[in-house]
Amino acid sequence: MNEQYPLTVYFDASCGLCHSEMMAIKIHDAAQRLILVDCSAAEFDDTPFAADGVTREAMMHCLHVRNRQGEWIKGVAAFELIYRTVGMSAIANLWGGRYTRPLMERVYPWVARHRQFISWTGMPLLFKLWGNCEARRAFKRSRQCSEGQCSI
Protein backbone atom coordinates (compact mmCIF):
# COMPACT_ATOMS: atom_id res chain seq x y z
CA MET A 1 0.00 0.00 0.00
CA ASN A 2 1.27 3.45 -0.92
CA GLU A 3 2.21 5.56 2.09
CA GLN A 4 -0.10 8.44 1.15
CA TYR A 5 -3.32 6.38 1.28
CA PRO A 6 -5.98 6.62 2.35
CA LEU A 7 -6.74 10.14 1.16
CA THR A 8 -9.41 11.99 3.09
CA VAL A 9 -11.43 14.23 0.79
CA TYR A 10 -13.28 17.18 2.37
CA PHE A 11 -16.02 18.42 0.06
CA ASP A 12 -19.32 20.31 0.07
CA ALA A 13 -22.01 17.63 -0.19
CA SER A 14 -24.72 20.32 -0.08
CA CYS A 15 -23.62 21.27 -3.61
CA GLY A 16 -25.15 19.09 -6.33
CA LEU A 17 -22.11 19.46 -8.58
CA CYS A 18 -19.65 18.57 -5.81
CA HIS A 19 -21.75 15.71 -4.49
CA SER A 20 -22.34 14.09 -7.88
CA GLU A 21 -18.68 14.37 -8.86
CA MET A 22 -17.45 12.84 -5.60
CA MET A 23 -20.02 10.01 -5.77
CA ALA A 24 -19.00 9.26 -9.37
CA ILE A 25 -15.36 9.17 -8.32
CA LYS A 26 -16.05 6.99 -5.28
CA ILE A 27 -17.84 4.41 -7.44
CA HIS A 28 -14.52 3.88 -9.24
CA ASP A 29 -12.47 3.67 -6.03
CA ALA A 30 -12.07 -0.12 -6.16
CA ALA A 31 -8.98 -0.05 -3.93
CA GLN A 32 -10.82 1.96 -1.25
CA ARG A 33 -8.16 4.70 -1.21
CA LEU A 34 -10.56 7.60 -0.66
CA ILE A 35 -12.50 8.59 2.43
CA LEU A 36 -15.15 11.20 1.66
CA VAL A 37 -16.09 13.72 4.35
CA ASP A 38 -18.93 16.21 4.01
CA CYS A 39 -17.62 19.46 5.43
CA SER A 40 -21.00 21.15 4.87
CA ALA A 41 -22.70 19.00 7.52
CA ALA A 42 -23.80 20.88 10.64
CA GLU A 43 -21.94 18.41 12.87
CA PHE A 44 -18.65 18.80 10.97
CA ASP A 45 -15.91 19.91 13.39
CA ASP A 46 -12.83 21.63 12.03
CA THR A 47 -11.05 22.07 15.37
CA PRO A 48 -8.66 19.13 14.74
CA PHE A 49 -7.26 21.09 11.78
CA ALA A 50 -6.79 24.45 13.53
CA ALA A 51 -3.06 23.81 14.03
CA ASP A 52 -2.74 23.45 10.24
CA GLY A 53 -4.68 26.66 9.66
CA VAL A 54 -7.43 24.78 7.81
CA THR A 55 -10.99 25.84 8.56
CA ARG A 56 -14.42 24.64 7.53
CA GLU A 57 -14.87 27.92 5.68
CA ALA A 58 -11.73 27.27 3.62
CA MET A 59 -12.92 23.72 2.88
CA MET A 60 -16.28 25.07 1.69
CA HIS A 61 -14.54 27.35 -0.81
CA CYS A 62 -11.92 24.93 -2.13
CA LEU A 63 -11.64 21.15 -2.25
CA HIS A 64 -9.21 19.86 0.41
CA VAL A 65 -7.53 16.46 0.56
CA ARG A 66 -5.40 15.19 3.42
CA ASN A 67 -3.05 12.25 2.95
CA ARG A 68 -2.06 9.72 5.60
CA GLN A 69 0.95 11.83 6.66
CA GLY A 70 -1.33 14.80 7.35
CA GLU A 71 -0.24 16.83 4.31
CA TRP A 72 -2.92 19.00 2.72
CA ILE A 73 -3.51 19.15 -1.04
CA LYS A 74 -5.99 21.77 -2.25
CA GLY A 75 -7.91 22.86 -5.31
CA VAL A 76 -6.71 21.79 -8.73
CA ALA A 77 -3.89 19.63 -7.33
CA ALA A 78 -6.45 17.84 -5.15
CA PHE A 79 -8.68 17.05 -8.12
CA GLU A 80 -5.73 15.75 -10.12
CA LEU A 81 -4.65 13.53 -7.23
CA ILE A 82 -8.15 12.16 -6.63
CA TYR A 83 -8.67 11.24 -10.27
CA ARG A 84 -5.22 9.62 -10.53
CA THR A 85 -5.91 7.67 -7.35
CA VAL A 86 -8.97 6.00 -8.87
CA GLY A 87 -7.27 5.38 -12.24
CA MET A 88 -9.11 8.02 -14.26
CA SER A 89 -5.99 9.38 -15.91
CA ALA A 90 -7.64 11.30 -18.76
CA ILE A 91 -9.59 13.45 -16.31
CA ALA A 92 -6.52 13.74 -14.06
CA ASN A 93 -4.57 14.99 -17.06
CA LEU A 94 -7.23 17.60 -17.69
CA TRP A 95 -6.74 18.93 -14.16
CA GLY A 96 -2.97 18.61 -14.10
CA GLY A 97 -1.77 18.65 -17.68
CA ARG A 98 1.10 20.86 -18.69
CA TYR A 99 -1.14 23.06 -20.84
CA THR A 100 -4.48 22.66 -19.09
CA ARG A 101 -3.42 23.15 -15.47
CA PRO A 102 -2.82 26.93 -15.82
CA LEU A 103 -6.33 27.27 -17.26
CA MET A 104 -7.82 25.10 -14.52
CA GLU A 105 -6.01 27.17 -11.86
CA ARG A 106 -7.77 30.26 -13.24
CA VAL A 107 -11.20 28.68 -13.80
CA TYR A 108 -11.51 26.62 -10.60
CA PRO A 109 -11.97 29.57 -8.19
CA TRP A 110 -14.82 30.88 -10.38
CA VAL A 111 -16.43 27.43 -10.54
CA ALA A 112 -16.09 27.01 -6.77
CA ARG A 113 -17.78 30.39 -6.15
CA HIS A 114 -20.65 29.60 -8.54
CA ARG A 115 -20.97 25.86 -7.90
CA GLN A 116 -24.55 26.04 -6.59
CA PHE A 117 -25.74 27.75 -9.77
CA ILE A 118 -23.70 25.42 -11.98
CA SER A 119 -25.37 22.49 -10.21
CA TRP A 120 -28.69 23.59 -11.68
CA THR A 121 -27.36 23.61 -15.26
CA GLY A 122 -26.99 19.86 -15.70
CA MET A 123 -23.20 19.77 -15.29
CA PRO A 124 -23.40 16.98 -12.67
CA LEU A 125 -24.83 14.69 -15.36
CA LEU A 126 -21.96 15.56 -17.70
CA PHE A 127 -19.41 14.63 -15.00
CA LYS A 128 -21.20 11.36 -14.40
CA LEU A 129 -21.22 10.45 -18.10
CA TRP A 130 -17.58 11.39 -18.54
CA GLY A 131 -16.60 9.46 -15.42
CA ASN A 132 -18.45 6.37 -16.68
CA CYS A 133 -16.66 6.62 -20.02
CA GLU A 134 -13.27 6.84 -18.29
CA ALA A 135 -14.14 3.91 -16.05
CA ARG A 136 -15.00 1.76 -19.07
CA ARG A 137 -11.65 2.65 -20.66
CA ALA A 138 -9.78 1.79 -17.46
CA PHE A 139 -11.64 -1.52 -17.18
CA LYS A 140 -10.80 -2.36 -20.81
CA ARG A 141 -7.09 -1.59 -20.23
CA SER A 142 -7.11 -3.70 -17.08
CA ARG A 143 -8.77 -6.61 -18.87
CA GLN A 144 -6.26 -6.40 -21.73
CA CYS A 145 -3.37 -6.50 -19.25
CA SER A 146 -4.82 -9.49 -17.44
CA GLU A 147 -5.12 -11.26 -20.81
CA GLY A 148 -1.47 -10.55 -21.62
CA GLN A 149 -2.23 -7.85 -24.19
CA CYS A 150 -0.99 -4.95 -22.12
CA SER A 151 0.71 -2.13 -24.00
CA ILE A 152 2.78 -1.07 -20.98
Backbone torsions as a table, in degrees:
resi	resn	phi	psi	omega
1	MET	NA	135.2	179.0
2	ASN	-65.6	142.7	-175.7
3	GLU	-65.3	-19.3	-177.7
4	GLN	-84.2	-14.8	-176.2
5	TYR	-92.8	149.9	2.7
6	PRO	-77.5	159.8	173.4
7	LEU	-100.4	131.7	176.5
8	THR	-99.9	120.9	-175.8
9	VAL	-104.6	119.3	178.6
10	TYR	-101.7	115.8	-175.1
11	PHE	-140.1	165.0	-178.9
12	ASP	-90.4	95.4	-179.0
13	ALA	-74.3	-10.8	176.8
14	SER	-76.7	-11.8	179.1
15	CYS	-94.3	124.1	-179.3
16	GLY	-59.8	-40.8	179.4
17	LEU	-63.0	-49.8	-178.6
18	CYS	-63.2	-46.6	-177.7
19	HIS	-62.4	-47.1	-177.7
20	SER	-66.0	-37.8	179.1
21	GLU	-65.8	-45.0	-179.6
22	MET	-66.2	-37.5	178.3
23	MET	-67.4	-39.0	177.6
24	ALA	-64.5	-38.7	178.0
25	ILE	-67.3	-45.8	-176.7
26	LYS	-61.6	-33.8	177.4
27	ILE	-57.6	-32.5	-176.7
28	HIS	-95.4	9.1	-179.5
29	ASP	-89.7	65.1	-175.9
30	ALA	-61.1	-32.5	-178.1
31	ALA	-85.4	2.3	178.5
32	GLN	54.9	49.5	-179.2
33	ARG	-94.2	-8.9	-177.6
34	LEU	-114.7	137.4	171.3
35	ILE	-116.9	119.2	-178.4
36	LEU	-95.0	131.6	-179.8
37	VAL	-127.3	125.8	178.0
38	ASP	-82.8	106.1	-179.7
39	CYS	-84.0	-1.7	177.0
40	SER	-87.5	-13.1	-177.7
41	ALA	-63.9	141.3	-178.1
42	ALA	-58.4	-33.4	-178.0
43	GLU	-84.3	-1.4	-179.8
44	PHE	-64.2	131.2	-177.9
45	ASP	-117.6	118.2	-179.2
46	ASP	-95.5	3.4	-177.7
47	THR	-59.9	-32.3	177.9
48	PRO	-63.1	-16.0	-175.9
49	PHE	-104.3	1.8	-177.4
50	ALA	-57.9	-38.9	-179.7
51	ALA	-62.5	-27.2	178.4
52	ASP	-87.8	-5.8	-178.1
53	GLY	75.1	21.6	-179.5
54	VAL	-104.5	124.8	-178.5
55	THR	-116.2	163.7	175.7
56	ARG	-59.6	-40.8	179.9
57	GLU	-59.1	-43.8	178.2
58	ALA	-63.3	-41.0	179.5
59	MET	-65.0	-31.5	179.8
60	MET	-75.4	-16.4	-179.4
61	HIS	-104.0	-10.8	-176.0
62	CYS	-159.5	132.5	178.9
63	LEU	-59.4	132.8	178.5
64	HIS	-121.9	137.6	175.5
65	VAL	-128.2	138.5	177.1
66	ARG	-122.3	127.0	179.3
67	ASN	-86.5	178.2	-175.7
68	ARG	-61.2	-28.8	178.7
69	GLN	-81.1	-3.6	179.4
70	GLY	90.2	7.7	177.8
71	GLU	-78.3	140.9	179.7
72	TRP	-98.2	136.7	174.2
73	ILE	-124.5	132.4	-172.7
74	LYS	-128.5	156.4	171.0
75	GLY	60.6	-131.9	-176.0
76	VAL	-58.9	-43.0	179.0
77	ALA	-61.8	-35.2	178.7
78	ALA	-66.6	-44.7	177.9
79	PHE	-61.3	-44.7	179.0
80	GLU	-58.6	-46.7	-179.4
81	LEU	-61.6	-44.6	-179.2
82	ILE	-60.4	-49.1	-178.8
83	TYR	-65.1	-38.6	176.8
84	ARG	-64.3	-39.0	-178.3
85	THR	-59.1	-36.9	-178.6
86	VAL	-95.6	7.5	174.8
87	GLY	82.8	17.0	179.9
88	MET	-98.3	72.0	-169.9
89	SER	-67.3	-32.8	-179.6
90	ALA	-63.6	-42.6	179.0
91	ILE	-71.7	-38.2	176.4
92	ALA	-59.6	-40.1	179.1
93	ASN	-67.1	-30.6	175.1
94	LEU	-63.6	-44.2	-179.9
95	TRP	-71.5	-37.2	-171.0
96	GLY	-119.0	10.4	-178.5
97	GLY	-65.6	154.2	-177.6
98	ARG	-53.5	-41.4	-176.8
99	TYR	-95.4	-26.8	-176.6
100	THR	-89.0	-27.4	-177.3
101	ARG	-58.7	-44.3	178.1
102	PRO	-58.7	-37.7	176.8
103	LEU	-66.1	-45.8	-179.9
104	MET	-61.7	-38.1	177.9
105	GLU	-61.4	-32.4	179.3
106	ARG	-81.6	-38.5	-174.8
107	VAL	-79.7	-36.3	-173.6
108	TYR	-56.1	-45.4	179.2
109	PRO	-59.1	-36.9	178.0
110	TRP	-66.6	-45.1	179.1
111	VAL	-61.3	-44.1	-179.8
112	ALA	-60.7	-40.7	179.7
113	ARG	-67.9	-32.6	-174.9
114	HIS	-109.2	19.6	-172.9
115	ARG	-61.8	-34.0	179.7
116	GLN	-65.0	-43.9	177.6
117	PHE	-65.1	-45.2	-179.2
118	ILE	-59.9	-32.1	178.8
119	SER	-59.5	-31.3	-177.8
120	TRP	-80.5	-9.6	-174.4
121	THR	-88.9	-6.1	-178.4
122	GLY	98.0	0.6	179.2
123	MET	-58.6	-35.5	178.5
124	PRO	-56.7	-36.7	178.2
125	LEU	-65.7	-39.2	177.9
126	LEU	-61.0	-44.8	177.8
127	PHE	-61.0	-41.0	-179.7
128	LYS	-64.0	-45.1	179.6
129	LEU	-63.5	-44.1	179.6
130	TRP	-63.8	-43.5	178.3
131	GLY	-60.3	-41.2	178.6
132	ASN	-64.6	-39.3	177.9
133	CYS	-62.3	-45.9	178.8
134	GLU	-63.0	-39.1	179.6
135	ALA	-64.7	-40.1	177.9
136	ARG	-63.2	-40.6	177.8
137	ARG	-62.9	-44.2	179.7
138	ALA	-63.0	-41.7	178.8
139	PHE	-62.6	-42.7	179.6
140	LYS	-62.3	-44.5	178.1
141	ARG	-62.0	-42.2	179.9
142	SER	-63.2	-43.6	179.6
143	ARG	-63.9	-41.4	179.0
144	GLN	-63.2	-40.0	178.3
145	CYS	-64.8	-42.0	-179.1
146	SER	-67.7	-22.4	178.6
147	GLU	-94.2	8.0	177.9
148	GLY	78.7	17.8	-179.7
149	GLN	-111.6	26.4	-176.1
150	CYS	-71.6	139.3	-179.5
151	SER	-92.1	2.1	-178.7
152	ILE	-79.8	NA	NA
